[in-house]
Amino acid sequence: MNINLRVATQQDCPRILELIHELALYEKAPEEVTVTLAEFEDAGFGSTPVWNAFVVEHDQIIIGFALYYTRYSTWKGCRLYLEDFIVTEGYRGKGIGKLLFERVMKEAKDKNFNGMNWQVLDWNEPAINFYKKYEAHLEADWLNASFSKEQISQ
């Protein structure tokens, strides 16, 4: 298989956003993706970029990506936060996820971060089993909290 792993560029944003929609559908929350392409591009490639990503291509078509950013923990210091990580369904089980995940781990190591964080849904057994292969610590005692744009605008 002709696979190429590389840093994402702005030109990749439309395809990455398609994969984000695929991930949201898999996670049973397609209506939750509200970011526009313009907002997404600006957040990654505008005057103050907040995210980075790696993409994997097969025959010049992006089949997976890992999007991450720097998170600061007052307890642990700088850590890499893996926001989204997906390999499109037809390419799963071929080692592409391993390739992407290990590249993100290398990025955290290269930047001398104090670790790496991410979330996984408690029902997503394939992902949980994948992370267990790396002996990841899976926490059950924290709850996610958030505000919508409307809530912070009040």
RALIN-V353197 format. One line per field, one symbol per residue. ss: DSSP state (2 for helix, 1 for strand, 0 for the rest). phi: phi as a letter, one per 20 degrees, with the letter a starting at -180 (. if undefined). A space follows every 10 residues. Layout:
ss = ???
phi = ???
//
This chain:
ss = 0011111002 2222222222 2222220002 2200002222 2222200000 0111111100 1111111111 1110001111 1111111022 2000022222 2222222222 0000011000 0000222222 2200000000 0000000022 2200
phi = .edcdbffdg feggffffff ffffffembf ffedfeffff fffecefcfd ccbdcddclm dfdabcdbbe dddfednfce defcbbdggf dfndnffggf ffffgfffff elfeqbcacb ffeeggfgff fffelfeded dddfcbcegf ffef
//
